[in-house]
Amino acid sequence: MKKSKVHEIPVAKPKLRKGDMVQVIAGDSKGKQGRILEMKRETNRAVVEGLNLVSRHTKPSAASPNGGIIKKEAPIHISNLKLLVGSKPTRVGRKLNDAGEIVRFAKINQEIIPS
């Protein structure tokens, strides 16, 4: 079985982080908002709370004795997400602050985003 070439490319540092409020800008969940629960850096995807729900058919097990169909969040590519600053979606930039640390900032108003 061949490895996918997607995983061999060096991964750039994503500008979104776990805990950020984001808005979906493309796809079935377009316009919806949620908080990032998990970042998957290798595939440039994020799991967003309550968005991109898929149905998983599960067999009965110790964890779920009845089994059945479970709704679960699926990862969304980070190119389809924008960070929310206040109630506005914005692009994110990175720059050095006065102390020489790299900080994230909102491109719509140059406001520094707290980590």
N, C-alpha and C positions, 0 to 999 in steps of 0.2 A: 504494500500500500504506500503510495507516494504522499509525502508531506505537502501541505499547502504552502505556496510561496508567500502568502500573506503573513505567516508567522516568522519568516526569515528576515523580513525588513525591520531595521531598527525602529522602535516605537518612540514617537515624539511625546513629550510630556503633555497630557491633556490639560486644558484650561478650566475644566469643570471638576468639581470634587464631591466626594460623598457628603451629603447633608445640604447641598445647594438646592435652592428652589429653581426649577427650570420650566420652560414652556416648549411644547412640541411644535415645530414649524412645518413638518411634512409628514405624510402618512395617514393612517386611519385615525390616529389620536390627535390630529392637527388641532391646535388651539387649546388643548387641555394642559393643565399645570400639575406639577407634583414635585416631591422631594426625591433626590437621588439616594437610593438605598445601598447601591453597590456599583463600583467602577471596575470594568474588565479592560485593563490597559492593553493586553495582548491583541484584542480584537477591536479596540476603540469603541466599545459599547458600554451602556449604562443601564442599570435596572432602576426604573422610576416607579415610585409608590402609586399603585392604583391605575397605571397606564399600560397599554399593550398587553392586555390580559389574553391568555391562551388557556384552553381546556386540556387538562391532563387526566387521562383515564388511569386510575390506580387500582391495583389488586388489593384485596384485604391483607393487612399485615399487622404487626404488633403496634405500629405507630397509628395506623388508621384501620381499626377492626372491620369497618363496613366497606371500605374501598369506595369506589364511585368516581364521579367526575369532579375534579378540583380546579377552580380558576386560579391561575398563577401569573405573576408578572414575567414577561419575557424581555430580554435586553433590547435596547433601541440604539442605533448608531448615533454617536455624539454629534455628527454633522446635522442631525435632525432636531437638535436641542439648542435652546438659547437660554442663557442665565437671566433670571428675573432680578432687577434692581428696583425695589419698590413694587410697582405693578407693571413696569415696562420691560419687555425683553431686550437684551442688549448683547453685543459681541463683547468678548473679553480680551484684554491685552495684558502684557507683562512688562514691567519696567523696574528700574532700580529706584528705591526711595533714598532719602537723605542719609540713612544709616548704612547704605550699601547693600540692602537686602532686596531680593526680587519680590515684588508684590503684584497682585492682580488688580486691574482697574477696568471700570466700565467705559466702553468707547463712546457711549452717547453723552456722558457728562464728565468724563475724566475722574470720576469719584473712585477712591480706593476701596476695594472690596475686602472686608475683614475675613481672615482665615478661619 
